[in-house]
Amino acid sequence: MVAIQVHLINVEDFSDMNRAFEELLSHPYPSRTVFCVAALPKAGALLTMSGTAVVS
C-alpha cells in the first residue's frame, strides 16, 4: 500500500480512524489524504477509503 484517501462524514472521527490506521498498517506508512464530506453514497456509512498498492 502506497497511498490511501479517506472521506469522513464527521471530523470528530479522525482520531479513531487514525488509531485504526496505525494499528492495521505498518512502517513505512502509506501517504494519506483525509477529507471531511457532507455525505457519502452509501446510506449510514461513516467513511469511505480508496487505496493504491504496488504489486511486484
N, C-alpha and C positions, 0 to 999 in steps of 0.2 A: 504494500500500500504506500503510495507516494503522496496522495492528496485526498482530502475529504472536504466536502462542502455540506454544511448543516443549515437547515432552516428551522428556527424555533418559533413557536407561537408566543411563548412567554419568556421574556428576557430573564425573569427570576429562575428559570430552569437551567440557566447557563452553568451554575456551579455543579449541579447534579450531572449534567451532560459532560462537563469537563472531568469530573471524577471517574465516570464510566470510560471516557476516552483514555485516561491514564491507566485504568485497571485492565482494559481489554487490549490495548496496544502496547508496544514496547519501543525502546530507543533503537534507532533514531525514529522519533515520532514523525508521521507524515505531516505535510503542511496542512493547515486547516483554515477555512473561512467560515465564519458564523454570521448568519443574517437573522434578524427578528422580522417576522412577517405577520400580516394581519390574518391570513387564512391559509390553509393547505387544501389540496384537492380531496383528500380522504377525510370524511367527517369524523371528528373525535381524535384525529392524530395530533400528537403534541410536537412532533418534529419529523422532518424527512432528512435523509442523508444520501449523498451520492459520493462515490469514491473512484479513484483511478489507481490501478495497480499495474505493476510491471511484472511480467512472467518471462522467465528465461529458460 
